[in-house]
């Protein structure tokens, strides 16, 4: 079969592949450093999600494996928050500033960089997603988290 005979099938295969979405891996949470993330909170007038961890922490590793790989959590965090990750072993002053001594430890930060609330310990993906929705919708200003869950589970 000569080169001329291959041109048609090659064009068809190229066309078919151009219609398919790329097979890219899930990009994951778009983590920011503390300094750049806090600046971005102010610049973009967005809430922040501040996550403290250490490399030696069993539950931090579990949260990385189970919570921060969940597609719904990744999408919601990246779209609605400025996700900030702080290695508390390397950045002790930042952890100290927030009074964080146990890990993992997650903070929800307002657009003016003030703290909205915090949650120490491992957070399963479904729970974190609900917490993020609660904070992002400003429901924390008018109802308890449990009331939010009850209202939105119907």
N, C-alpha and C positions, 0 to 999 in steps of 0.2 A: 504494500500500500504506500503510495507516494505521499509527500508532504501536502499536496493539494487535497487529498482525500481526508486528511486529519483536521483541516482548518474548520470545517463545519461543526464536527463534534466538539472541538476545543472551544469554539465560540459559544455553543449551547451550554457546555459545562460551566464556563466562566459566567454566563448570564444567570444560570441557576444559583451559583454561589453568591452572586451579587445581591440576590433577593433574600438570602438567609441572614438572620441576625448573627453578629459575631459570637463566637463561642468563648467569651471572656469569662474568667473566674469572677466570682463575687468580689468586688473591690474592697469590701469591709468598711469598718467605721473610719471616717476621715478625721483621725485624731490630730489635735493641735498641741503644741507645747503650751505651758501655762502662760507665758508672756504673749505669744502671738494670739492665743485663744481669747484671753481677756480683752485684748485690743479689738479683736474681731467682734466680740459681744457688743462692745460700745459702738464700733463703726457700723455694724449691720443692724443694731437695735434688736438683737436676738437673745433669747435665753441661752444659758450655758449648762452643760452637763460636765461636772468636774469629777473625775474618777481617780482616786488614790490607790496605788498598788505597790507591792514589792515583789521582786523576783522569787523570793523564798516562800511566799505565801501560797499555801495549798488552795485556798478558796479564791484567790486572785486568778490563779491558773485555771481553775474550774470555770470562773466567770468568763475568762477569755475563750475557753473551749465551747461553752454551752450558751452563754448569753450574748456575747459580742459577735457570734457567728450566725445568729438568727436573722434571716433576711428582713423580717418586719421591723426588728429593733434597729438594724443597720439603716434601713430606708428612713425610718421615722427620725432617728438621731441626726442623720446627715441632712435631712431636709428642714427640720424644725429647730435644731439646737446647734450650738457650737460645741462639739465634743472635745474635751480637754483631758489629757491623761498625764498624771504626775507620778513618776517613780519616787516614792517617798524616801527610799534609801539614798538616792542621789540628790534629792531636793528637799532636805530635811526642814529648811526654813519655811518653805511653803506649807508643808504638812503641819508644822508647829503653829503657823499663822492661823490655820483652820482648826487647830486642836485635834488633829488626826493622829492617833497612836495605835489604832487597830485597823486591820486591813482584811478585805477591801473596804473602801469607804467612798460613798458616792454623794455628791452635793448637787443641788439644783440651784442655779444662779440666775438672778433677774437681769434684765436688760441694763440696769444701772450698776451691775456687778455686786449687788447685795445678795446675801444668801436667802433663798426661799425655804429650803429645808435640806435635810441630809438623811441618809440611810446607810448605817454600817452593815457589813457582812455581805455574803453572797446573795445576789438577787436573780431569781430565775427569769428567763426571757419574757414569759408572758406577764409576769408581775412588773418587770421594768417597763415594758411597753405600756401597760396601764398607767404606771406612775408618770411616764413621759407625756401621755395624753392628758392626764389630770393637770400637770403643770403647764403644758403648752396651751391648753384651753382656758387658763386662768381660773379653773374651777376651784382651786385651792383658796381663792379669795372669798368664796361663798358657801362652800360645803366641805365636809370631811372626805377623806379618801374613800372610806367605806360607803358613804352616801353616793359618791361618784360611781363606785363599782356597782352598787345596787341599782342606781338609776340607769346605767348603761349596759346592764346585763339582761334587761328585759327585751 
